[in-house]
Amino acid sequence: PRPVESLRSTIAEWCRLCDKLQDNVLFLYREFGNIKESIRKRIVEVDDQCIEMFEKVLVKGVSAGAFRIANTRLFALNIYVCGNMWAFRRWYLRRMMTLDQYIEYQTDFLMSSALVKR
C-alpha cells in the first residue's frame, strides 16, 4: 500500500489492539515498577519492536516523499502512546467519543503533521 494508506491503517490497527487489550495495557502502566526485572526488560523489548514497526512505515513514507518528519523515532513513539492513551484514559475519552471517532481524530491529527504539503 501507499505510505499514507499504510500509516492510516497502522494507526487504526494499533488503536484497536490497545482497545482489545486495554486492561493489560493499564495493568502494565500501573505495575511496571513492581514487575520482576527480567520481565520488565522483555516488555521494553516488545515495546521497542512495536515502535520500530511504526518507524519503518514512517521511513518508507519519508523516502517516498509523502511525509516530512524530522524525527521518525519520536513520531513513532507518538503513535504508540496514542493507542495506549485510549486504554488508560478510556473512562474519560468514552464520554467524548467512540473508538472510531478517536481513531479518526488522532489519525487526522498525526497525518496533519506528517504529510508533505503540496
C-alpha positions as a printed NumPy array, in Angstrom:
array([[  0.   ,   0.   ,   0.   ],
       [  0.959,   3.606,  -0.457],
       [  2.565,   5.384,   2.519],
       [ -0.49 ,   7.426,   3.515],
       [ -2.852,   4.446,   3.494],
       [ -0.258,   2.307,   5.243],
       [  0.147,   4.836,   8.058],
       [ -3.615,   5.304,   8.417],
       [ -4.215,   1.562,   8.691],
       [ -1.286,   1.12 ,  11.089],
       [ -2.673,   3.765,  13.449],
       [ -6.168,   2.269,  13.303],
       [ -4.953,  -1.296,  13.879],
       [ -2.809,  -0.189,  16.823],
       [ -5.643,   1.71 ,  18.493],
       [ -7.993,  -1.259,  18.016],
       [ -5.414,  -3.633,  19.504],
       [ -4.932,  -1.34 ,  22.505],
       [ -8.713,  -1.244,  22.926],
       [ -8.876,  -5.027,  22.82 ],
       [ -6.021,  -5.354,  25.349],
       [ -6.906,  -2.265,  27.385],
       [ -6.892,  -3.999,  30.774],
       [ -3.443,  -5.437,  30.053],
       [ -2.128,  -2.055,  28.899],
       [ -3.456,  -0.359,  32.02 ],
       [ -2.004,  -3.085,  34.26 ],
       [  1.448,  -2.758,  32.68 ],
       [  1.483,   1.016,  33.093],
       [  0.341,   0.785,  36.684],
       [  2.519,  -2.133,  37.801],
       [  5.615,  -1.785,  35.633],
       [  7.831,  -0.77 ,  38.555],
       [  6.7  ,  -3.777,  40.584],
       [  7.369,  -6.379,  37.898],
       [ 10.487,  -8.54 ,  38.034],
       [ 13.474,  -7.011,  36.197],
       [ 13.724,  -9.761,  33.575],
       [ 10.049,  -9.357,  32.686],
       [ 10.404,  -5.555,  32.533],
       [ 13.28 ,  -5.956,  30.072],
       [ 11.14 ,  -8.199,  27.87 ],
       [  8.257,  -5.716,  27.963],
       [ 10.616,  -2.935,  26.875],
       [ 11.912,  -5.139,  24.039],
       [  8.369,  -5.764,  22.797],
       [  7.568,  -2.045,  23.056],
       [ 10.712,  -1.231,  21.062],
       [  9.741,  -3.74 ,  18.363],
       [  6.316,  -2.17 ,  18.085],
       [  7.733,   1.345,  17.847],
       [ 10.247,   0.145,  15.236],
       [  7.353,  -1.24 ,  13.185],
       [  5.717,   2.205,  13.177],
       [  9.034,   3.828,  12.353],
       [  9.521,   1.595,   9.292],
       [  6.184,   2.793,   7.913],
       [  7.233,   6.395,   8.528],
       [ 10.699,   5.996,   6.993],
       [  9.169,   4.467,   3.85 ],
       [  6.815,   7.431,   3.627],
       [  9.654,   9.913,   4.068],
       [ 11.711,   8.104,   1.412],
       [  8.742,   8.17 ,  -0.968],
       [  8.324,  11.905,  -0.41 ],
       [  4.887,  11.542,   1.169],
       [  5.91 ,  12.542,   4.702],
       [  8.125,  15.238,   6.167],
       [  9.136,  14.015,   9.586],
       [ 12.368,  15.196,  11.17 ],
       [ 12.444,  12.539,  13.913],
       [ 10.719,   9.338,  12.809],
       [ 11.507,   7.565,  16.089],
       [  9.769,  10.224,  18.175],
       [  6.842,  10.307,  15.766],
       [  6.569,   6.505,  16.036],
       [  6.531,   6.844,  19.821],
       [  3.663,   9.329,  19.496],
       [  1.676,   6.713,  17.558],
       [  2.456,   4.163,  20.256],
       [  1.31 ,   6.494,  23.046],
       [ -1.801,   7.44 ,  21.076],
       [ -3.003,   3.829,  21.201],
       [ -2.094,   3.492,  24.835],
       [ -3.915,   6.688,  25.725],
       [ -7.199,   5.13 ,  24.612],
       [ -6.532,   2.278,  27.051],
       [ -5.543,   4.245,  30.125],
       [ -7.841,   7.248,  29.641],
       [-10.807,   5.297,  28.295],
       [-13.046,   6.289,  31.194],
       [-12.654,   9.915,  30.137],
       [-12.434,   9.557,  26.375],
       [-15.553,   7.379,  26.093],
       [-17.615,  10.257,  27.469],
       [-16.475,  12.32 ,  24.485],
       [-16.311,   9.894,  21.555],
       [-16.377,   6.35 ,  20.25 ],
       [-13.248,   4.384,  19.434],
       [-13.835,   5.009,  15.722],
       [-14.115,   8.761,  16.312],
       [-10.946,   8.674,  18.419],
       [ -9.062,   6.833,  15.677],
       [-10.284,   9.293,  13.048],
       [ -9.348,  12.316,  15.142],
       [ -5.917,  11.02 ,  16.156],
       [ -5.145,   9.845,  12.62 ],
       [ -6.063,  13.237,  11.172],
       [ -4.016,  14.954,  13.879],
       [ -0.941,  12.811,  13.241],
       [ -1.304,  12.998,   9.476],
       [ -1.572,  16.781,   9.54 ],
       [  1.918,  16.994,  10.968],
       [  3.383,  14.236,   8.787],
       [  2.117,  14.941,   5.295],
       [  4.108,  16.909,   2.768],
       [  2.048,  19.925,   1.769],
       [  1.539,  20.03 ,  -1.993]])
